Amino acid sequence: MRIAKPLLLVTTPIGLAVGLYEGWRLAGGLVFIMAALMLVIAAAFGSVIWTIRRERAEEEKKQLESGASQEKQR
């Protein structure tokens, strides 16, 4: 995983750019539809990641508050 994650982070945007370029050469204006689809998928991924991080932060905050209240009770 130490090698795979940075490799994916580098090659994915390069692959998308090359794919859009080749799509432009082959289909012309249809690339705009393909780019719009990629933007929708990126927005979906972003919203899922944002929700997970927000819920994790809320959970950690509750754990810290419950730990602090247990300290006060002692």
PDB file of N, H, CA, C and O in Angstrom:
ATOM      1  N   MET A   1       0.823  -1.189   0.000  1.00  0.00           N
ATOM      2  CA  MET A   1       0.000   0.000   0.000  1.00  0.00           C
ATOM      3  C   MET A   1       0.870   1.258   0.000  1.00  0.00           C
ATOM      4  O   MET A   1       0.423   2.332  -0.401  1.00  0.00           O
ATOM      5  N   ARG A   2       2.109   1.115   0.451  1.00  0.00           N
ATOM      6  H   ARG A   2       2.473   0.242   0.777  1.00  0.00           H
ATOM      7  CA  ARG A   2       2.990   2.279   0.501  1.00  0.00           C
ATOM      8  C   ARG A   2       3.345   2.769  -0.894  1.00  0.00           C
ATOM      9  O   ARG A   2       3.580   3.961  -1.094  1.00  0.00           O
ATOM     10  N   ILE A   3       3.384   1.863  -1.854  1.00  0.00           N
ATOM     11  H   ILE A   3       3.193   0.895  -1.691  1.00  0.00           H
ATOM     12  CA  ILE A   3       3.719   2.237  -3.224  1.00  0.00           C
ATOM     13  C   ILE A   3       2.447   2.487  -4.033  1.00  0.00           C
ATOM     14  O   ILE A   3       2.415   3.383  -4.877  1.00  0.00           O
ATOM     15  N   ALA A   4       1.414   1.708  -3.784  1.00  0.00           N
ATOM     16  H   ALA A   4       1.440   0.980  -3.099  1.00  0.00           H
ATOM     17  CA  ALA A   4       0.201   1.758  -4.609  1.00  0.00           C
ATOM     18  C   ALA A   4      -0.537   3.092  -4.490  1.00  0.00           C
ATOM     19  O   ALA A   4      -0.987   3.640  -5.496  1.00  0.00           O
ATOM     20  N   LYS A   5      -0.662   3.612  -3.283  1.00  0.00           N
ATOM     21  H   LYS A   5      -0.297   3.166  -2.465  1.00  0.00           H
ATOM     22  CA  LYS A   5      -1.433   4.845  -3.108  1.00  0.00           C
ATOM     23  C   LYS A   5      -0.811   6.041  -3.836  1.00  0.00           C
ATOM     24  O   LYS A   5      -1.527   6.728  -4.564  1.00  0.00           O
ATOM     25  N   PRO A   6       0.484   6.319  -3.676  1.00  0.00           N
ATOM     26  CA  PRO A   6       1.062   7.432  -4.439  1.00  0.00           C
ATOM     27  C   PRO A   6       1.027   7.188  -5.951  1.00  0.00           C
ATOM     28  O   PRO A   6       0.853   8.124  -6.731  1.00  0.00           O
ATOM     29  N   LEU A   7       1.191   5.948  -6.351  1.00  0.00           N
ATOM     30  H   LEU A   7       1.333   5.188  -5.717  1.00  0.00           H
ATOM     31  CA  LEU A   7       1.149   5.625  -7.773  1.00  0.00           C
ATOM     32  C   LEU A   7      -0.228   5.924  -8.351  1.00  0.00           C
ATOM     33  O   LEU A   7      -0.332   6.491  -9.439  1.00  0.00           O
ATOM     34  N   LEU A   8      -1.284   5.550  -7.637  1.00  0.00           N
ATOM     35  H   LEU A   8      -1.199   5.090  -6.754  1.00  0.00           H
ATOM     36  CA  LEU A   8      -2.643   5.834  -8.088  1.00  0.00           C
ATOM     37  C   LEU A   8      -2.927   7.327  -8.088  1.00  0.00           C
ATOM     38  O   LEU A   8      -3.599   7.832  -8.987  1.00  0.00           O
ATOM     39  N   LEU A   9      -2.422   8.038  -7.084  1.00  0.00           N
ATOM     40  H   LEU A   9      -1.876   7.628  -6.353  1.00  0.00           H
ATOM     41  CA  LEU A   9      -2.652   9.479  -7.016  1.00  0.00           C
ATOM     42  C   LEU A   9      -1.987  10.222  -8.173  1.00  0.00           C
ATOM     43  O   LEU A   9      -2.447  11.294  -8.568  1.00  0.00           O
ATOM     44  N   VAL A  10      -0.923   9.667  -8.710  1.00  0.00           N
ATOM     45  H   VAL A  10      -0.550   8.797  -8.390  1.00  0.00           H
ATOM     46  CA  VAL A  10      -0.230  10.308  -9.822  1.00  0.00           C
ATOM     47  C   VAL A  10      -0.809   9.874 -11.169  1.00  0.00           C
ATOM     48  O   VAL A  10      -1.041  10.707 -12.045  1.00  0.00           O
ATOM     49  N   THR A  11      -1.040   8.579 -11.330  1.00  0.00           N
ATOM     50  H   THR A  11      -0.852   7.902 -10.618  1.00  0.00           H
ATOM     51  CA  THR A  11      -1.430   8.074 -12.635  1.00  0.00           C
ATOM     52  C   THR A  11      -2.893   8.343 -12.985  1.00  0.00           C
ATOM     53  O   THR A  11      -3.222   8.451 -14.166  1.00  0.00           O
ATOM     54  N   THR A  12      -3.774   8.453 -12.001  1.00  0.00           N
ATOM     55  H   THR A  12      -3.507   8.366 -11.041  1.00  0.00           H
ATOM     56  CA  THR A  12      -5.192   8.666 -12.297  1.00  0.00           C
ATOM     57  C   THR A  12      -5.438  10.001 -13.005  1.00  0.00           C
ATOM     58  O   THR A  12      -6.087  10.003 -14.051  1.00  0.00           O
ATOM     59  N   PRO A  13      -4.954  11.136 -12.487  1.00  0.00           N
ATOM     60  CA  PRO A  13      -5.182  12.389 -13.223  1.00  0.00           C
ATOM     61  C   PRO A  13      -4.524  12.404 -14.600  1.00  0.00           C
ATOM     62  O   PRO A  13      -5.066  12.977 -15.545  1.00  0.00           O
ATOM     63  N   ILE A  14      -3.354  11.773 -14.711  1.00  0.00           N
ATOM     64  H   ILE A  14      -2.914  11.307 -13.943  1.00  0.00           H
ATOM     65  CA  ILE A  14      -2.690  11.706 -16.015  1.00  0.00           C
ATOM     66  C   ILE A  14      -3.538  10.890 -16.987  1.00  0.00           C
ATOM     67  O   ILE A  14      -3.711  11.277 -18.142  1.00  0.00           O
ATOM     68  N   GLY A  15      -4.057   9.780 -16.524  1.00  0.00           N
ATOM     69  H   GLY A  15      -3.917   9.466 -15.585  1.00  0.00           H
ATOM     70  CA  GLY A  15      -4.902   8.934 -17.361  1.00  0.00           C
ATOM     71  C   GLY A  15      -6.183   9.637 -17.780  1.00  0.00           C
ATOM     72  O   GLY A  15      -6.632   9.490 -18.917  1.00  0.00           O
ATOM     73  N   LEU A  16      -6.776  10.402 -16.866  1.00  0.00           N
ATOM     74  H   LEU A  16      -6.411  10.522 -15.942  1.00  0.00           H
ATOM     75  CA  LEU A  16      -7.980  11.156 -17.224  1.00  0.00           C
ATOM     76  C   LEU A  16      -7.678  12.219 -18.275  1.00  0.00           C
ATOM     77  O   LEU A  16      -8.455  12.407 -19.211  1.00  0.00           O
ATOM     78  N   ALA A  17      -6.565  12.905 -18.124  1.00  0.00           N
ATOM     79  H   ALA A  17      -5.934  12.752 -17.363  1.00  0.00           H
ATOM     80  CA  ALA A  17      -6.201  13.936 -19.097  1.00  0.00           C
ATOM     81  C   ALA A  17      -5.928  13.324 -20.468  1.00  0.00           C
ATOM     82  O   ALA A  17      -6.372  13.857 -21.485  1.00  0.00           O
ATOM     83  N   VAL A  18      -5.210  12.222 -20.499  1.00  0.00           N
ATOM     84  H   VAL A  18      -4.849  11.789 -19.672  1.00  0.00           H
ATOM     85  CA  VAL A  18      -4.924  11.552 -21.772  1.00  0.00           C
ATOM     86  C   VAL A  18      -6.223  11.036 -22.390  1.00  0.00           C
ATOM     87  O   VAL A  18      -6.416  11.126 -23.602  1.00  0.00           O
ATOM     88  N   GLY A  19      -7.107  10.499 -21.561  1.00  0.00           N
ATOM     89  H   GLY A  19      -6.950  10.426 -20.576  1.00  0.00           H
ATOM     90  CA  GLY A  19      -8.390  10.009 -22.060  1.00  0.00           C
ATOM     91  C   GLY A  19      -9.242  11.121 -22.648  1.00  0.00           C
ATOM     92  O   GLY A  19      -9.881  10.932 -23.683  1.00  0.00           O
ATOM     93  N   LEU A  20      -9.259  12.280 -21.997  1.00  0.00           N
ATOM     94  H   LEU A  20      -8.740  12.433 -21.156  1.00  0.00           H
ATOM     95  CA  LEU A  20     -10.008  13.413 -22.543  1.00  0.00           C
ATOM     96  C   LEU A  20      -9.404  13.892 -23.861  1.00  0.00           C
ATOM     97  O   LEU A  20     -10.125  14.243 -24.795  1.00  0.00           O
ATOM     98  N   TYR A  21      -8.090  13.901 -23.922  1.00  0.00           N
ATOM     99  H   TYR A  21      -7.505  13.615 -23.164  1.00  0.00           H
ATOM    100  CA  TYR A  21      -7.432  14.325 -25.164  1.00  0.00           C
ATOM    101  C   TYR A  21      -7.771  13.374 -26.318  1.00  0.00           C
ATOM    102  O   TYR A  21      -8.117  13.808 -27.417  1.00  0.00           O
ATOM    103  N   GLU A  22      -7.665  12.077 -26.045  1.00  0.00           N
ATOM    104  H   GLU A  22      -7.384  11.725 -25.152  1.00  0.00           H
ATOM    105  CA  GLU A  22      -7.975  11.100 -27.083  1.00  0.00           C
ATOM    106  C   GLU A  22      -9.454  11.147 -27.452  1.00  0.00           C
ATOM    107  O   GLU A  22      -9.813  10.978 -28.618  1.00  0.00           O
ATOM    108  N   GLY A  23     -10.301  11.373 -26.468  1.00  0.00           N
ATOM    109  H   GLY A  23     -10.009  11.510 -25.521  1.00  0.00           H
ATOM    110  CA  GLY A  23     -11.726  11.520 -26.748  1.00  0.00           C
ATOM    111  C   GLY A  23     -12.004  12.716 -27.634  1.00  0.00           C
ATOM    112  O   GLY A  23     -12.876  12.662 -28.502  1.00  0.00           O
ATOM    113  N   TRP A  24     -11.267  13.797 -27.422  1.00  0.00           N
ATOM    114  H   TRP A  24     -10.559  13.841 -26.718  1.00  0.00           H
ATOM    115  CA  TRP A  24     -11.417  14.990 -28.259  1.00  0.00           C
ATOM    116  C   TRP A  24     -11.010  14.677 -29.701  1.00  0.00           C
ATOM    117  O   TRP A  24     -11.669  15.100 -30.651  1.00  0.00           O
ATOM    118  N   ARG A  25      -9.922  13.934 -29.846  1.00  0.00           N
ATOM    119  H   ARG A  25      -9.387  13.590 -29.074  1.00  0.00           H
ATOM    120  CA  ARG A  25      -9.469  13.572 -31.191  1.00  0.00           C
ATOM    121  C   ARG A  25     -10.488  12.682 -31.908  1.00  0.00           C
ATOM    122  O   ARG A  25     -10.695  12.824 -33.113  1.00  0.00           O
ATOM    123  N   LEU A  26     -11.121  11.767 -31.174  1.00  0.00           N
ATOM    124  H   LEU A  26     -10.953  11.651 -30.195  1.00  0.00           H
ATOM    125  CA  LEU A  26     -12.027  10.813 -31.804  1.00  0.00           C
ATOM    126  C   LEU A  26     -13.452  11.330 -31.943  1.00  0.00           C
ATOM    127  O   LEU A  26     -14.087  11.120 -32.977  1.00  0.00           O
ATOM    128  N   ALA A  27     -13.965  12.007 -30.911  1.00  0.00           N
ATOM    129  H   ALA A  27     -13.449  12.178 -30.071  1.00  0.00           H
ATOM    130  CA  ALA A  27     -15.386  12.339 -30.897  1.00  0.00           C
ATOM    131  C   ALA A  27     -15.674  13.825 -30.837  1.00  0.00           C
ATOM    132  O   ALA A  27     -16.836  14.225 -30.910  1.00  0.00           O
ATOM    133  N   GLY A  28     -14.666  14.643 -30.707  1.00  0.00           N
ATOM    134  H   GLY A  28     -13.722  14.318 -30.647  1.00  0.00           H
ATOM    135  CA  GLY A  28     -14.883  16.082 -30.697  1.00  0.00           C
ATOM    136  C   GLY A  28     -15.680  16.560 -29.499  1.00  0.00           C
ATOM    137  O   GLY A  28     -15.249  16.408 -28.357  1.00  0.00           O
ATOM    138  N   GLY A  29     -16.842  17.136 -29.761  1.00  0.00           N
ATOM    139  H   GLY A  29     -17.193  17.260 -30.690  1.00  0.00           H
ATOM    140  CA  GLY A  29     -17.634  17.780 -28.720  1.00  0.00           C
ATOM    141  C   GLY A  29     -18.205  16.856 -27.662  1.00  0.00           C
ATOM    142  O   GLY A  29     -18.618  17.316 -26.597  1.00  0.00           O
ATOM    143  N   LEU A  30     -18.235  15.561 -27.937  1.00  0.00           N
ATOM    144  H   LEU A  30     -17.900  15.187 -28.802  1.00  0.00           H
ATOM    145  CA  LEU A  30     -18.760  14.630 -26.934  1.00  0.00           C
ATOM    146  C   LEU A  30     -17.875  14.553 -25.694  1.00  0.00           C
ATOM    147  O   LEU A  30     -18.285  14.021 -24.662  1.00  0.00           O
ATOM    148  N   VAL A  31     -16.671  15.082 -25.798  1.00  0.00           N
ATOM    149  H   VAL A  31     -16.337  15.514 -26.636  1.00  0.00           H
ATOM    150  CA  VAL A  31     -15.764  15.106 -24.648  1.00  0.00           C
ATOM    151  C   VAL A  31     -16.360  15.936 -23.522  1.00  0.00           C
ATOM    152  O   VAL A  31     -16.107  15.661 -22.349  1.00  0.00           O
ATOM    153  N   PHE A  32     -17.144  16.940 -23.862  1.00  0.00           N
ATOM    154  H   PHE A  32     -17.350  17.164 -24.814  1.00  0.00           H
ATOM    155  CA  PHE A  32     -17.765  17.762 -22.816  1.00  0.00           C
ATOM    156  C   PHE A  32     -18.714  16.939 -21.966  1.00  0.00           C
ATOM    157  O   PHE A  32     -18.801  17.144 -20.755  1.00  0.00           O
ATOM    158  N   ILE A  33     -19.422  16.012 -22.585  1.00  0.00           N
ATOM    159  H   ILE A  33     -19.351  15.844 -23.569  1.00  0.00           H
ATOM    160  CA  ILE A  33     -20.311  15.127 -21.828  1.00  0.00           C
ATOM    161  C   ILE A  33     -19.482  14.207 -20.934  1.00  0.00           C
ATOM    162  O   ILE A  33     -19.840  13.972 -19.780  1.00  0.00           O
ATOM    163  N   MET A  34     -18.388  13.695 -21.462  1.00  0.00           N
ATOM    164  H   MET A  34     -18.098  13.886 -22.399  1.00  0.00           H
ATOM    165  CA  MET A  34     -17.511  12.834 -20.681  1.00  0.00           C
ATOM    166  C   MET A  34     -16.910  13.592 -19.502  1.00  0.00           C
ATOM    167  O   MET A  34     -16.831  13.062 -18.393  1.00  0.00           O
ATOM    168  N   ALA A  35     -16.488  14.827 -19.739  1.00  0.00           N
ATOM    169  H   ALA A  35     -16.552  15.258 -20.640  1.00  0.00           H
ATOM    170  CA  ALA A  35     -15.924  15.641 -18.658  1.00  0.00           C
ATOM    171  C   ALA A  35     -16.987  15.955 -17.611  1.00  0.00           C
ATOM    172  O   ALA A  35     -16.697  15.961 -16.415  1.00  0.00           O
ATOM    173  N   ALA A  36     -18.219  16.218 -18.054  1.00  0.00           N
ATOM    174  H   ALA A  36     -18.455  16.213 -19.026  1.00  0.00           H
ATOM    175  CA  ALA A  36     -19.302  16.481 -17.107  1.00  0.00           C
ATOM    176  C   ALA A  36     -19.573  15.250 -16.250  1.00  0.00           C
ATOM    177  O   ALA A  36     -19.819  15.368 -15.050  1.00  0.00           O
ATOM    178  N   LEU A  37     -19.529  14.082 -16.857  1.00  0.00           N
ATOM    179  H   LEU A  37     -19.330  13.986 -17.832  1.00  0.00           H
ATOM    180  CA  LEU A  37     -19.717  12.842 -16.099  1.00  0.00           C
ATOM    181  C   LEU A  37     -18.611  12.672 -15.061  1.00  0.00           C
ATOM    182  O   LEU A  37     -18.883  12.273 -13.928  1.00  0.00           O
ATOM    183  N   MET A  38     -17.381  12.967 -15.432  1.00  0.00           N
ATOM    184  H   MET A  38     -17.160  13.291 -16.353  1.00  0.00           H
ATOM    185  CA  MET A  38     -16.269  12.869 -14.477  1.00  0.00           C
ATOM    186  C   MET A  38     -16.442  13.854 -13.325  1.00  0.00           C
ATOM    187  O   MET A  38     -16.124  13.535 -12.179  1.00  0.00           O
ATOM    188  N   LEU A  39     -16.944  15.045 -13.626  1.00  0.00           N
ATOM    189  H   LEU A  39     -17.203  15.304 -14.557  1.00  0.00           H
ATOM    190  CA  LEU A  39     -17.185  16.031 -12.566  1.00  0.00           C
ATOM    191  C   LEU A  39     -18.283  15.566 -11.610  1.00  0.00           C
ATOM    192  O   LEU A  39     -18.183  15.769 -10.400  1.00  0.00           O
ATOM    193  N   VAL A  40     -19.323  14.947 -12.149  1.00  0.00           N
ATOM    194  H   VAL A  40     -19.405  14.782 -13.132  1.00  0.00           H
ATOM    195  CA  VAL A  40     -20.402  14.429 -11.294  1.00  0.00           C
ATOM    196  C   VAL A  40     -19.879  13.317 -10.399  1.00  0.00           C
ATOM    197  O   VAL A  40     -20.200  13.268  -9.212  1.00  0.00           O
ATOM    198  N   ILE A  41     -19.079  12.428 -10.964  1.00  0.00           N
ATOM    199  H   ILE A  41     -18.819  12.467 -11.928  1.00  0.00           H
ATOM    200  CA  ILE A  41     -18.510  11.334 -10.169  1.00  0.00           C
ATOM    201  C   ILE A  41     -17.572  11.889  -9.096  1.00  0.00           C
ATOM    202  O   ILE A  41     -17.587  11.417  -7.960  1.00  0.00           O
ATOM    203  N   ALA A  42     -16.760  12.883  -9.446  1.00  0.00           N
ATOM    204  H   ALA A  42     -16.748  13.267 -10.370  1.00  0.00           H
ATOM    205  CA  ALA A  42     -15.854  13.501  -8.462  1.00  0.00           C
ATOM    206  C   ALA A  42     -16.645  14.175  -7.351  1.00  0.00           C
ATOM    207  O   ALA A  42     -16.260  14.105  -6.184  1.00  0.00           O
ATOM    208  N   ALA A  43     -17.747  14.828  -7.704  1.00  0.00           N
ATOM    209  H   ALA A  43     -18.060  14.885  -8.652  1.00  0.00           H
ATOM    210  CA  ALA A  43     -18.586  15.467  -6.684  1.00  0.00           C
ATOM    211  C   ALA A  43     -19.207  14.424  -5.764  1.00  0.00           C
ATOM    212  O   ALA A  43     -19.315  14.647  -4.559  1.00  0.00           O
ATOM    213  N   ALA A  44     -19.613  13.295  -6.317  1.00  0.00           N
ATOM    214  H   ALA A  44     -19.525  13.113  -7.297  1.00  0.00           H
ATOM    215  CA  ALA A  44     -20.190  12.222  -5.495  1.00  0.00           C
ATOM    216  C   ALA A  44     -19.147  11.673  -4.530  1.00  0.00           C
ATOM    217  O   ALA A  44     -19.425  11.504  -3.343  1.00  0.00           O
ATOM    218  N   PHE A  45     -17.939  11.392  -5.038  1.00  0.00           N
ATOM    219  H   PHE A  45     -17.713  11.529  -6.003  1.00  0.00           H
ATOM    220  CA  PHE A  45     -16.863  10.924  -4.160  1.00  0.00           C
ATOM    221  C   PHE A  45     -16.558  11.957  -3.079  1.00  0.00           C
ATOM    222  O   PHE A  45     -16.402  11.615  -1.907  1.00  0.00           O
ATOM    223  N   GLY A  46     -16.474  13.211  -3.481  1.00  0.00           N
ATOM    224  H   GLY A  46     -16.600  13.489  -4.433  1.00  0.00           H
ATOM    225  CA  GLY A  46     -16.179  14.273  -2.522  1.00  0.00           C
ATOM    226  C   GLY A  46     -17.222  14.388  -1.430  1.00  0.00           C
ATOM    227  O   GLY A  46     -16.878  14.596  -0.267  1.00  0.00           O
ATOM    228  N   SER A  47     -18.497  14.256  -1.786  1.00  0.00           N
ATOM    229  H   SER A  47     -18.776  14.086  -2.732  1.00  0.00           H
ATOM    230  CA  SER A  47     -19.544  14.366  -0.774  1.00  0.00           C
ATOM    231  C   SER A  47     -19.512  13.177   0.183  1.00  0.00           C
ATOM    232  O   SER A  47     -19.770  13.332   1.376  1.00  0.00           O
ATOM    233  N   VAL A  48     -19.200  12.003  -0.333  1.00  0.00           N
ATOM    234  H   VAL A  48     -18.990  11.877  -1.302  1.00  0.00           H
ATOM    235  CA  VAL A  48     -19.094  10.829   0.544  1.00  0.00           C
ATOM    236  C   VAL A  48     -17.916  10.995   1.505  1.00  0.00           C
ATOM    237  O   VAL A  48     -18.051  10.735   2.701  1.00  0.00           O
ATOM    238  N   ILE A  49     -16.780  11.419   0.996  1.00  0.00           N
ATOM    239  H   ILE A  49     -16.670  11.629   0.025  1.00  0.00           H
ATOM    240  CA  ILE A  49     -15.598  11.621   1.844  1.00  0.00           C
ATOM    241  C   ILE A  49     -15.863  12.707   2.874  1.00  0.00           C
ATOM    242  O   ILE A  49     -15.485  12.563   4.037  1.00  0.00           O
ATOM    243  N   TRP A  50     -16.512  13.798   2.460  1.00  0.00           N
ATOM    244  H   TRP A  50     -16.819  13.915   1.516  1.00  0.00           H
ATOM    245  CA  TRP A  50     -16.831  14.894   3.370  1.00  0.00           C
ATOM    246  C   TRP A  50     -17.749  14.416   4.491  1.00  0.00           C
ATOM    247  O   TRP A  50     -17.545  14.774   5.651  1.00  0.00           O
ATOM    248  N   THR A  51     -18.757  13.610   4.159  1.00  0.00           N
ATOM    249  H   THR A  51     -18.923  13.319   3.216  1.00  0.00           H
ATOM    250  CA  THR A  51     -19.690  13.092   5.159  1.00  0.00           C
ATOM    251  C   THR A  51     -18.980  12.169   6.138  1.00  0.00           C
ATOM    252  O   THR A  51     -19.212  12.250   7.345  1.00  0.00           O
ATOM    253  N   ILE A  52     -18.124  11.300   5.636  1.00  0.00           N
ATOM    254  H   ILE A  52     -17.935  11.234   4.656  1.00  0.00           H
ATOM    255  CA  ILE A  52     -17.398  10.374   6.514  1.00  0.00           C
ATOM    256  C   ILE A  52     -16.503  11.143   7.472  1.00  0.00           C
ATOM    257  O   ILE A  52     -16.468  10.833   8.663  1.00  0.00           O
ATOM    258  N   ARG A  53     -15.785  12.130   6.979  1.00  0.00           N
ATOM    259  H   ARG A  53     -15.813  12.382   6.012  1.00  0.00           H
ATOM    260  CA  ARG A  53     -14.902  12.910   7.850  1.00  0.00           C
ATOM    261  C   ARG A  53     -15.688  13.706   8.881  1.00  0.00           C
ATOM    262  O   ARG A  53     -15.267  13.812  10.033  1.00  0.00           O
ATOM    263  N   ARG A  54     -16.834  14.271   8.478  1.00  0.00           N
ATOM    264  H   ARG A  54     -17.176  14.185   7.542  1.00  0.00           H
ATOM    265  CA  ARG A  54     -17.658  15.031   9.411  1.00  0.00           C
ATOM    266  C   ARG A  54     -18.192  14.125  10.516  1.00  0.00           C
ATOM    267  O   ARG A  54     -18.146  14.487  11.692  1.00  0.00           O
ATOM    268  N   GLU A  55     -18.701  12.942  10.142  1.00  0.00           N
ATOM    269  H   GLU A  55     -18.739  12.648   9.187  1.00  0.00           H
ATOM    270  CA  GLU A  55     -19.233  12.020  11.141  1.00  0.00           C
ATOM    271  C   GLU A  55     -18.135  11.504  12.061  1.00  0.00           C
ATOM    272  O   GLU A  55     -18.365  11.321  13.256  1.00  0.00           O
ATOM    273  N   ARG A  56     -16.954  11.268  11.521  1.00  0.00           N
ATOM    274  H   ARG A  56     -16.767  11.417  10.550  1.00  0.00           H
ATOM    275  CA  ARG A  56     -15.840  10.812  12.355  1.00  0.00           C
ATOM    276  C   ARG A  56     -15.445  11.887  13.365  1.00  0.00           C
ATOM    277  O   ARG A  56     -15.154  11.581  14.521  1.00  0.00           O
ATOM    278  N   ALA A  57     -15.436  13.146  12.926  1.00  0.00           N
ATOM    279  H   ALA A  57     -15.672  13.395  11.987  1.00  0.00           H
ATOM    280  CA  ALA A  57     -15.093  14.245  13.832  1.00  0.00           C
ATOM    281  C   ALA A  57     -16.140  14.378  14.935  1.00  0.00           C
ATOM    282  O   ALA A  57     -15.793  14.609  16.094  1.00  0.00           O
ATOM    283  N   GLU A  58     -17.414  14.236  14.585  1.00  0.00           N
ATOM    284  H   GLU A  58     -17.696  14.049  13.644  1.00  0.00           H
ATOM    285  CA  GLU A  58     -18.476  14.291  15.598  1.00  0.00           C
ATOM    286  C   GLU A  58     -18.328  13.158  16.596  1.00  0.00           C
ATOM    287  O   GLU A  58     -18.516  13.351  17.798  1.00  0.00           O
ATOM    288  N   GLU A  59     -17.988  11.966  16.094  1.00  0.00           N
ATOM    289  H   GLU A  59     -17.836  11.810  15.118  1.00  0.00           H
ATOM    290  CA  GLU A  59     -17.816  10.813  16.967  1.00  0.00           C
ATOM    291  C   GLU A  59     -16.644  11.028  17.929  1.00  0.00           C
ATOM    292  O   GLU A  59     -16.747  10.727  19.118  1.00  0.00           O
ATOM    293  N   GLU A  60     -15.537  11.546  17.410  1.00  0.00           N
ATOM    294  H   GLU A  60     -15.453  11.790  16.444  1.00  0.00           H
ATOM    295  CA  GLU A  60     -14.383  11.805  18.263  1.00  0.00           C
ATOM    296  C   GLU A  60     -14.689  12.882  19.292  1.00  0.00           C
ATOM    297  O   GLU A  60     -14.224  12.806  20.429  1.00  0.00           O
ATOM    298  N   LYS A  61     -15.467  13.883  18.900  1.00  0.00           N
ATOM    299  H   LYS A  61     -15.844  13.945  17.976  1.00  0.00           H
ATOM    300  CA  LYS A  61     -15.846  14.939  19.834  1.00  0.00           C
ATOM    301  C   LYS A  61     -16.706  14.374  20.958  1.00  0.00           C
ATOM    302  O   LYS A  61     -16.526  14.743  22.118  1.00  0.00           O
ATOM    303  N   LYS A  62     -17.638  13.483  20.627  1.00  0.00           N
ATOM    304  H   LYS A  62     -17.784  13.184  19.684  1.00  0.00           H
ATOM    305  CA  LYS A  62     -18.473  12.865  21.652  1.00  0.00           C
ATOM    306  C   LYS A  62     -17.644  12.014  22.601  1.00  0.00           C
ATOM    307  O   LYS A  62     -17.883  12.000  23.809  1.00  0.00           O
ATOM    308  N   GLN A  63     -16.659  11.301  22.039  1.00  0.00           N
ATOM    309  H   GLN A  63     -16.465  11.312  21.059  1.00  0.00           H
ATOM    310  CA  GLN A  63     -15.804  10.473  22.889  1.00  0.00           C
ATOM    311  C   GLN A  63     -14.978  11.331  23.829  1.00  0.00           C
ATOM    312  O   GLN A  63     -14.793  10.975  24.993  1.00  0.00           O
ATOM    313  N   LEU A  64     -14.478  12.464  23.335  1.00  0.00           N
ATOM    314  H   LEU A  64     -14.628  12.754  22.390  1.00  0.00           H
ATOM    315  CA  LEU A  64     -13.712  13.360  24.200  1.00  0.00           C
ATOM    316  C   LEU A  64     -14.595  13.956  25.286  1.00  0.00           C
ATOM    317  O   LEU A  64     -14.165  14.083  26.433  1.00  0.00           O
ATOM    318  N   GLU A  65     -15.824  14.321  24.940  1.00  0.00           N
ATOM    319  H   GLU A  65     -16.174  14.218  24.009  1.00  0.00           H
ATOM    320  CA  GLU A  65     -16.750  14.882  25.929  1.00  0.00           C
ATOM    321  C   GLU A  65     -17.135  13.845  26.968  1.00  0.00           C
ATOM    322  O   GLU A  65     -17.219  14.158  28.156  1.00  0.00           O
ATOM    323  N   SER A  66     -17.372  12.600  26.527  1.00  0.00           N
ATOM    324  H   SER A  66     -17.303  12.346  25.562  1.00  0.00           H
ATOM    325  CA  SER A  66     -17.735  11.561  27.489  1.00  0.00           C
ATOM    326  C   SER A  66     -16.550  11.235  28.390  1.00  0.00           C
ATOM    327  O   SER A  66     -16.732  10.939  29.571  1.00  0.00           O
ATOM    328  N   GLY A  67     -15.337  11.287  27.841  1.00  0.00           N
ATOM    329  H   GLY A  67     -15.189  11.527  26.882  1.00  0.00           H
ATOM    330  CA  GLY A  67     -14.142  11.064  28.662  1.00  0.00           C
ATOM    331  C   GLY A  67     -13.941  12.171  29.667  1.00  0.00           C
ATOM    332  O   GLY A  67     -13.529  11.915  30.799  1.00  0.00           O
ATOM    333  N   ALA A  68     -14.228  13.415  29.268  1.00  0.00           N
ATOM    334  H   ALA A  68     -14.562  13.623  28.349  1.00  0.00           H
ATOM    335  CA  ALA A  68     -14.086  14.555  30.175  1.00  0.00           C
ATOM    336  C   ALA A  68     -15.146  14.493  31.277  1.00  0.00           C
ATOM    337  O   ALA A  68     -14.859  14.825  32.427  1.00  0.00           O
ATOM    338  N   SER A  69     -16.353  14.075  30.941  1.00  0.00           N
ATOM    339  H   SER A  69     -16.586  13.805  30.007  1.00  0.00           H
ATOM    340  CA  SER A  69     -17.408  13.995  31.963  1.00  0.00           C
ATOM    341  C   SER A  69     -17.113  12.861  32.936  1.00  0.00           C
ATOM    342  O   SER A  69     -17.452  12.966  34.115  1.00  0.00           O
ATOM    343  N   GLN A  70     -16.492  11.784  32.473  1.00  0.00           N
ATOM    344  H   GLN A  70     -16.217  11.699  31.515  1.00  0.00           H
ATOM    345  CA  GLN A  70     -16.132  10.706  33.389  1.00  0.00           C
ATOM    346  C   GLN A  70     -15.011  11.148  34.328  1.00  0.00           C
ATOM    347  O   GLN A  70     -14.975  10.726  35.484  1.00  0.00           O
ATOM    348  N   GLU A  71     -14.106  11.986  33.851  1.00  0.00           N
ATOM    349  H   GLU A  71     -14.136  12.330  32.912  1.00  0.00           H
ATOM    350  CA  GLU A  71     -13.030  12.503  34.688  1.00  0.00           C
ATOM    351  C   GLU A  71     -13.607  13.393  35.789  1.00  0.00           C
ATOM    352  O   GLU A  71     -13.136  13.354  36.926  1.00  0.00           O
ATOM    353  N   LYS A  72     -14.615  14.189  35.464  1.00  0.00           N
ATOM    354  H   LYS A  72     -14.998  14.221  34.541  1.00  0.00           H
ATOM    355  CA  LYS A  72     -15.228  15.085  36.453  1.00  0.00           C
ATOM    356  C   LYS A  72     -15.964  14.279  37.525  1.00  0.00           C
ATOM    357  O   LYS A  72     -16.014  14.697  38.682  1.00  0.00           O
ATOM    358  N   GLN A  73     -16.531  13.140  37.159  1.00  0.00           N
ATOM    359  H   GLN A  73     -16.490  12.800  36.219  1.00  0.00           H
ATOM    360  CA  GLN A  73     -17.272  12.333  38.114  1.00  0.00           C
ATOM    361  C   GLN A  73     -16.350  11.661  39.116  1.00  0.00           C
ATOM    362  O   GLN A  73     -16.793  11.314  40.211  1.00  0.00           O
ATOM    363  N   ARG A  74     -15.108  11.472  38.785  1.00  0.00           N
ATOM    364  H   ARG A  74     -14.748  11.754  37.896  1.00  0.00           H
ATOM    365  CA  ARG A  74     -14.165  10.791  39.688  1.00  0.00           C
ATOM    366  C   ARG A  74     -13.701  11.725  40.693  1.00  0.00           C
ATOM    367  O   ARG A  74     -12.901  11.359  41.553  1.00  0.00           O
TER     368      ARG A  74
END
